[in-house]
């Protein structure tokens, strides 16, 4: 029964189609002609410094408006709207309109009557009603958004231990920073009459030469070049290479495997010392039955440490062996910096790569101490930074000093004094960061907080008979209204690292 109905329906549907076709042919349309009009619409990618790279295709043409210029009518899409969909990384940007043999650059802020049109004759075409005619480029192949870079803002940055050497961006590299290379994917063959027909397949790769990132003279001479990713990846640059994705710079190993999907920047002449060493150094000492105080200072760049000593703000530090310069992790913010110190792992492995994560995906220093049969305490302020395996002991401003830092140090000193100090004490001292944000990295008011931290460390060292490891989650750089951190600049990425011996020598053995 149902079979009969279906056949019936199919039969009548076929007749309806034939009838419609007849009407269309009568009116001057035919299915063949319609296919010609739509045909193959070449894709038009929007790439570069955007959060959401796009590809315009036939589907995009459903939203066109009619635009007339010099007696020609176009089916066009407003360019400013298209770019907003792609989400430019910065509001200050230019757009490169690129055809095979011609390109023009226009300002992103001046696109009030600018359109992208499509016609069979000219393909994708830029139609600007206000710009000079030279901006109206036919047969477009790509639109590249190029944002303004800034050493303390948007961009892919190259730094050394003491300088910010330069910035570029995916957009700038898409403009003129790559060479097209073909990667062999494989070959296939077919035999016909004892003759072999071979076809080899390649995929194009936009390879970014190292010179585009490191500056021409520097790339060959630089040693210990590290590539850092936005998810906290760290790779040695030696042996690998850079390729360009639609909206990111990638780093690949020698076999072509993507190691870093979004490069944040490059560190040349990177020091051996890392903040993650604190985890390993502390556990190493605990294993040898040496008690440890691990102090995490918040927001103290190596340059601030040096400046403070040179200007008399840190007499205790000046009296000690010089701190090593350690590389912290990207993103240089408190969550990621503290998580790296507490786990000994970079954000790629511990899961905390920005201010948004707080759960540790690997064991932390407290798990490690516990396994060695050691007791630990975690003394910190009134807010949880990361969810450590040991509940932090919260501290509030009970002394009325305007900060909980002195309260934390008091607790530690009391524990030491009462002979009840655990084997591992982790302290998180916050005020240098707070002052750095408010006043700037080298401001006298920030230096006053550095002087307080210097004094806290002196008091702890004077009272302690074990070891002290002191390091920092991230640095601080100057901004127009104080200071900030979170960028791949040398001020944020390099911090001091000390291993000090306590001053008290008890001759127990
Ligand atoms: Zn901060």
Boltz pocket constraint, residues with backbone or C-beta under 6 A from the ligand:
constraints:
  - pocket:
      binder: B
      contacts: [[A, 299], [A, 334], [A, 433], [A, 434], [A, 437], [A, 485]]
      max_distance: 6.0
